[in-house]
Amino acid sequence: MPRKFDQDAKDCVVRLVEDRILAENISMQAACKIVAPKLGVSWHTARQWTQAARREGRVVESMPEDLAAENARLRRENQELRDTNELLKAASAFSRRNSTRNVGNDPVH
């Protein structure tokens, strides 16, 4: 027996399918096959709901800007982490070089 889904459930499926399409740059069919089973609907039904939402203009196209901003933020953070990592590597190498040089000559050790 077919189940009835309210509009909120359909909108949730459509939003998750669209998010997956944007995030992974995959086709609508592939996104539906990934998302639909997790939400208890067939991939075909998810595809129909997504196509209907696009025809009716219910799909919000603001995601690429959000993704671009997040991508830029993550690139900056990634570069900062690389810089910090290089600094720590240099400090570690300097510290090892100085500590091993004096161990043999130091009468305290």
Residue pairs with C-beta under 8 A, 6 or more apart in sequence:
5 41
9 39
10 49
10 53
11 53
11 58
12 39
13 35
13 36
13 39
13 41
13 46
13 49
13 50
14 46
14 49
14 50
14 53
14 58
14 59
16 35
16 39
17 28
17 31
17 32
17 35
17 36
17 46
17 47
17 50
18 31
18 50
18 59
18 63
19 63
20 26
20 31
20 34
20 35
21 27
21 28
21 31
22 63
22 64
22 67
23 67
24 31
28 47
28 50
28 51
29 43
29 47
32 43
32 44
32 46
32 47
32 50
33 43
35 46
36 42
36 43
36 45
36 46
37 43
39 46
50 59
53 59
103 109
